Amino acid sequence: MTDADPPPSVCSREAFLRNLQEHATPATADQATFGLVLVKLSHLRDINNAFGFSAGDDCLNSIGRRLLDTVRAHDLVGHLGGGLFGVLVAEPCDEALLELAINRMLDELKPSVTLGERSIAIACRAAGGLYRDHGPTPDALLAAVESGLHRVFREAQSYALLKPRGYGRVTDDFTLLRAVEAAIDNSEFTLNYQPQLRLDDHRVAGFEALLRWDHPVYARVSPERLIPLAEKNDVIVPLTRWTFNAALRQFSELTGLSDDAKVSVNLSAQLLTHLGILDIISDALAIWNVAPHRLMVEITETSMMSNPEASIAAVHNLREIGARISIDDFGTGYSSLAYLERLPLDELKIDKSFVRRVTDNEHDQKIVRAIIDLAHTFGMHVVAEGIEEVSTESLLRRFGCDVGQGYLFSRPLSAEMIDHWLHAQPAGVVV
């Protein structure tokens, strides 16, 4: 940099995406490649609520300056919105350099932000991948790294470096998509059920339906790969129809449940505002003669915020047919009190990344307690995911959490095993 050069600055989302597009040339796939890192402040909302939005802005400005201090002159830092930043690690870049860059960023972001006489702790997580391995378009690279970042938060990691998959994955996905279509026609999918227990008396509150597919070639295909692929094609509609019908059919066959026990089914973000989703759900409820209030439709917080106004209308429509609504993975997205107040929600599910650390992390204790109090203020009950220790359950019960699920109570059960599991519990109480 010469004396005449301006100092580097954090660019806008639009400028960052434009630069990403310019770097993503076809030649990059075979020649020198670049890397993309997404860095996210994990508790911006808490900072805004506790100290005000100006303090949150100061924290974001500090993160931007620190990221600029770690990158090379030809790299690029952009603020992508909320607590999310992007870093383009320019050519030439390989896995070792990308991982070094991620570690340097996170080390630089560890110290607290000092605002006057006040010190605010910040916590950032990151994910990164190479264009050569996750192209062939900038959108594909962004989607892959964003998925990695979600996994980092879900599994309470500090960062993830995405493993190479190569452009051959496009062909694999095409083949897999055809297999999905055949699997729907041949009823190859199954559902497992994660029991949910009331924490005050350990009675069964319901079950969450979990999609499973064991393919003879691909082995077990994870929902994290299956659902995004299906969402990009028309396959998500018949897959969703099958899932709701299978879950309600198997739930209707259970005995020994209380009248208010429910089955929870996850709804794809893409289908939340789909014109046909109400018919799919209404038809399934009628076919299997399940009272609508016994169906809990789970929607992720992130999917709600992608199109808030349309999502609010869609949730009201679901409530009009009698279904109950749950916001899944709460605490990992960008929802605001204003939207929560406008939504007829029945349940908030605390993401397991918070639950797993709640006994030994004071910050997460505050977050969990705040979510529980918030939900109760709006007339919702709270489900905590990922409970594995007795000490975790005890603390959540003391905080007022209503329902829990996790390996402490049971691993996911096949439909055939649920009745056996239920009748092994005295008077419906899990001990």
TAJO-V681840 format. One record per pair of residues at least 4 apart in sequence whose ideal C-beta (glycine too) atoms are under 8 Angstrom apart, sorted by the first residue. I is the first residue (numbers start at 1). GAP is how many residues later the second one is. Records with the same first field share a line. If there is no record, write none. Layout:
BEGIN
I->GAP ; GAP
END
This chain:
BEGIN
1->4 ; 6 ; 72
8->60 ; 65 ; 69
9->59
10->54 ; 55 ; 57 ; 58 ; 67 ; 68 ; 69 ; 75
11->4 ; 5 ; 8 ; 65 ; 66 ; 67 ; 68
12->4 ; 66 ; 67
13->4 ; 65 ; 66 ; 67 ; 68
14->4
15->4 ; 63
16->4 ; 60 ; 62 ; 63 ; 64 ; 70 ; 72
17->4 ; 61 ; 121
18->4
19->4 ; 57 ; 59 ; 69
20->4 ; 16 ; 66 ; 68 ; 118 ; 121 ; 122
21->117
23->5 ; 11 ; 65 ; 67 ; 68 ; 108
24->4 ; 107 ; 111 ; 113 ; 114 ; 117
26->110
27->4
28->4 ; 5 ; 6 ; 63 ; 103 ; 104 ; 107
29->4 ; 102 ; 103 ; 106 ; 107 ; 138
32->59 ; 60 ; 61
33->58 ; 59 ; 60 ; 61 ; 97 ; 98 ; 99 ; 100
34->54 ; 55 ; 56 ; 57 ; 59 ; 96 ; 97
35->53 ; 54 ; 58 ; 62 ; 63 ; 66 ; 93 ; 94 ; 95 ; 96
36->50 ; 51 ; 52 ; 53 ; 92 ; 93 ; 95 ; 105 ; 106 ; 109
37->49 ; 50 ; 52 ; 61 ; 64 ; 65 ; 68 ; 89 ; 90 ; 91 ; 108
38->42 ; 46 ; 47 ; 48 ; 49 ; 88 ; 89 ; 90 ; 107 ; 108 ; 110 ; 111
39->24 ; 28 ; 45 ; 46 ; 47 ; 48 ; 66 ; 67 ; 70 ; 85 ; 86 ; 87
40->43 ; 44 ; 45 ; 84 ; 85 ; 86 ; 109 ; 113
41->6 ; 18 ; 19 ; 22 ; 42 ; 43 ; 81 ; 82 ; 83
42->41 ; 81 ; 82 ; 83 ; 111
43->4 ; 79 ; 80 ; 320 ; 324
44->4 ; 12 ; 15 ; 16 ; 38 ; 39
45->4 ; 289
46->4 ; 320 ; 321 ; 324
47->4 ; 8 ; 9 ; 12 ; 73 ; 75
48->4 ; 5 ; 7 ; 8
50->5
51->4 ; 5 ; 64 ; 67 ; 69
52->4
53->4
54->4
55->4 ; 60 ; 63 ; 65
56->4
57->4
58->4 ; 55 ; 57
59->4 ; 54 ; 61 ; 63
60->4 ; 19 ; 23
61->4
62->4 ; 51 ; 60
63->4 ; 22 ; 46 ; 59 ; 61
64->4 ; 13 ; 15 ; 21
65->4
66->4 ; 39 ; 42 ; 43
67->4 ; 10 ; 18 ; 20 ; 38 ; 41 ; 42
68->9
69->39
70->31 ; 34 ; 35 ; 38
71->4 ; 5 ; 6 ; 16 ; 18 ; 30
72->17 ; 18
74->16
75->12 ; 13 ; 14 ; 15
76->11 ; 12 ; 14
77->8 ; 9 ; 10
78->7 ; 8 ; 9 ; 10
79->5 ; 6
80->4 ; 5 ; 6
82->252
87->14 ; 18
89->4 ; 8 ; 9 ; 12 ; 39
93->4 ; 5 ; 37
94->4 ; 36
95->4 ; 35 ; 66 ; 69
96->4
97->4
98->4 ; 30 ; 31 ; 32 ; 63
99->4 ; 29 ; 62
100->4
101->4 ; 27
102->4 ; 24 ; 26 ; 57 ; 59
103->4 ; 56
104->4
105->4 ; 19 ; 21
106->4 ; 18 ; 19 ; 20 ; 52 ; 53
109->13 ; 15
112->7 ; 8 ; 9 ; 10
113->6 ; 7 ; 9
114->4 ; 5 ; 6
115->4 ; 5
121->242
123->240
125->24 ; 27 ; 28 ; 32 ; 33 ; 34
126->23 ; 26 ; 32 ; 33 ; 34
127->18 ; 19 ; 21 ; 22 ; 24 ; 25 ; 32 ; 33 ; 34 ; 35
128->17 ; 20 ; 31 ; 32 ; 33 ; 34
129->4 ; 5 ; 12 ; 15 ; 16 ; 19 ; 32 ; 33
130->4 ; 32 ; 34
131->4 ; 10
132->32
133->29 ; 30 ; 31 ; 32 ; 33
134->6 ; 7 ; 10 ; 11 ; 28 ; 31
135->5 ; 6 ; 32
136->4 ; 31 ; 34
137->4
138->4
139->4
140->4
141->4
142->4
143->4 ; 85
144->4 ; 18
145->4 ; 17
146->4
147->4 ; 77 ; 81
148->4 ; 12 ; 14
149->4 ; 11
150->4 ; 152 ; 182
151->4 ; 6 ; 9 ; 73
152->5 ; 6 ; 7 ; 8
153->179 ; 198 ; 200
154->175 ; 178 ; 197 ; 198 ; 199
155->198
156->197 ; 200 ; 201
165->4
168->4
169->4
170->4
171->4
172->4
173->4 ; 56
174->4
175->4
176->4 ; 42 ; 45 ; 49 ; 53
177->4 ; 52 ; 53 ; 56 ; 58
178->4
179->4 ; 36 ; 38 ; 39
180->4 ; 46 ; 49 ; 50 ; 55 ; 59
181->4 ; 54
182->4 ; 6
183->4 ; 5 ; 6 ; 30 ; 32
184->4 ; 5 ; 51 ; 54 ; 55 ; 58
187->55
188->25 ; 27
189->22 ; 23 ; 24 ; 50 ; 53 ; 54 ; 57
190->22 ; 23 ; 24 ; 224 ; 225
191->18 ; 19 ; 20 ; 21 ; 52 ; 55 ; 56 ; 59 ; 224
192->17 ; 18 ; 20 ; 220 ; 221 ; 222 ; 223
193->14 ; 15 ; 16 ; 17 ; 57 ; 70 ; 219 ; 220 ; 221 ; 222 ; 225
194->13 ; 14 ; 16 ; 211 ; 216 ; 217 ; 218 ; 219
195->9 ; 11 ; 12 ; 210 ; 214 ; 215 ; 218 ; 226 ; 235
196->8 ; 9 ; 10 ; 11 ; 12 ; 68 ; 187 ; 207 ; 208 ; 209
197->5 ; 6 ; 7 ; 8 ; 206 ; 207 ; 208 ; 212 ; 233
198->4 ; 5 ; 6 ; 7 ; 204 ; 205
199->194 ; 197 ; 198 ; 202 ; 203 ; 204 ; 205
200->197 ; 202
201->228
202->207 ; 227 ; 228 ; 229
203->55 ; 225 ; 226 ; 227
204->53 ; 54 ; 57 ; 218 ; 221 ; 224 ; 226
205->55 ; 56 ; 57 ; 198
206->55 ; 56 ; 57 ; 58 ; 90
207->44 ; 55 ; 56 ; 57 ; 206 ; 211
208->55 ; 56 ; 58 ; 90 ; 197
209->34 ; 37 ; 38 ; 54 ; 55 ; 56 ; 57
210->13 ; 202
211->12 ; 15 ; 16 ; 32 ; 55
212->8
213->7 ; 8 ; 13
214->5 ; 6 ; 7
215->4 ; 5 ; 6
221->4 ; 5
222->4
223->4
224->4
225->4
226->4
227->4 ; 9 ; 41
228->4
229->4 ; 6
230->5 ; 6 ; 9 ; 38
231->5 ; 37 ; 38 ; 39
234->4
235->4
236->4 ; 32 ; 34 ; 35
237->4 ; 34 ; 37 ; 39 ; 43
238->4
239->4
240->4 ; 27 ; 28 ; 31 ; 37 ; 40
241->4 ; 39 ; 43
242->4
243->4 ; 22
244->4 ; 21 ; 36 ; 37 ; 40
245->4 ; 39 ; 42 ; 43
246->4
247->4 ; 16 ; 18
248->4 ; 15 ; 36 ; 37 ; 39 ; 40 ; 42 ; 47
249->4 ; 38 ; 39
250->4 ; 165 ; 168
251->12 ; 37 ; 39 ; 43
252->36 ; 37 ; 38
254->164 ; 165 ; 168
255->164 ; 167
256->163 ; 166 ; 167 ; 172
257->4 ; 165 ; 171
258->170
260->33 ; 34
261->33
262->31 ; 32 ; 33 ; 34 ; 62
263->27 ; 31 ; 32 ; 33
264->32 ; 33 ; 34 ; 62
265->30 ; 31 ; 32 ; 33
266->32 ; 33 ; 62
267->4 ; 5 ; 10 ; 30 ; 31 ; 32
268->4 ; 35
269->30 ; 31 ; 33 ; 34 ; 37
270->4
271->6
272->5 ; 27 ; 31 ; 32 ; 39 ; 42 ; 43
273->4 ; 34 ; 37 ; 38 ; 40 ; 41
276->4
277->4 ; 37
278->4 ; 39 ; 40 ; 43
279->4
280->4
281->4 ; 14 ; 16 ; 37 ; 40 ; 42
282->4 ; 39
283->4
284->4 ; 6
285->5 ; 6 ; 7 ; 10 ; 36 ; 37 ; 38
290->4 ; 5
291->31
292->29 ; 30 ; 31
293->29 ; 30 ; 31
295->28 ; 29
296->27 ; 28 ; 29 ; 30 ; 50 ; 51
297->21 ; 26 ; 27 ; 28 ; 29
298->28 ; 29 ; 30 ; 51
299->4 ; 5 ; 12 ; 16 ; 26 ; 27 ; 28 ; 29
300->4 ; 27 ; 28 ; 29 ; 33
301->4 ; 26 ; 27 ; 28 ; 29 ; 30 ; 31 ; 32 ; 33 ; 34
302->4 ; 27 ; 30 ; 31 ; 32
303->8
304->4 ; 7 ; 11 ; 23 ; 29 ; 31 ; 35 ; 39
305->6 ; 28 ; 29 ; 30 ; 34
306->5
307->4
308->4 ; 31
309->4
310->4
311->4
312->4 ; 27 ; 30 ; 31
313->4
314->4
315->4 ; 10 ; 28 ; 29 ; 30
316->4 ; 28
317->4
318->5 ; 7
319->4 ; 5 ; 6 ; 25
324->22 ; 23
325->18 ; 19 ; 20 ; 21 ; 22
326->19 ; 20 ; 21 ; 22 ; 23 ; 57
327->8 ; 16 ; 18 ; 20 ; 21 ; 22
328->21
329->4 ; 20 ; 22
330->5 ; 18 ; 19 ; 20 ; 21 ; 41
331->19 ; 20 ; 22 ; 23 ; 36 ; 40
332->19 ; 21
335->4 ; 5
336->4
337->4 ; 37
338->4
339->4
340->5 ; 34 ; 38
341->37
345->33 ; 35
346->34 ; 35
347->28 ; 33 ; 34 ; 35 ; 36
348->23 ; 26 ; 27 ; 32 ; 33 ; 34 ; 35
349->33 ; 34 ; 35 ; 36
350->4 ; 5 ; 18 ; 21 ; 22 ; 32 ; 33 ; 34 ; 35 ; 51
351->4 ; 34
352->4 ; 32 ; 33 ; 34 ; 54
353->4 ; 33
354->4 ; 10 ; 13 ; 14 ; 17
355->13 ; 29 ; 30 ; 31 ; 32 ; 37 ; 41 ; 51
356->30 ; 32 ; 36
357->4 ; 7
358->6 ; 7 ; 10 ; 34 ; 37 ; 38
359->30 ; 32 ; 33 ; 36
361->4
362->4
363->4
364->4
365->4 ; 30
366->4
367->4
368->4 ; 16 ; 28 ; 31 ; 33
369->4 ; 30
370->4
371->4 ; 11
372->4 ; 10 ; 27 ; 28 ; 29
373->4 ; 27
374->4
375->5 ; 6 ; 7
376->4 ; 5 ; 6 ; 24
381->21 ; 22
382->18 ; 19 ; 20 ; 21
383->18 ; 19 ; 20 ; 21 ; 22
384->12 ; 17 ; 19 ; 20 ; 21 ; 22
385->20 ; 21
386->19 ; 20
387->5 ; 6 ; 9 ; 17 ; 18 ; 19 ; 20 ; 21 ; 22
388->4 ; 18 ; 19 ; 20
389->4 ; 19
390->4 ; 18
391->4
392->4 ; 16
393->4 ; 11 ; 15
394->4
395->4
396->5 ; 8
397->4
404->4 ; 5
405->4
407->4
409->21
410->11 ; 20
413->4 ; 5 ; 8
414->4
416->4
417->4
418->4
419->4
420->4
421->4
422->6
425->4 ; 5 ; 6
426->5
END
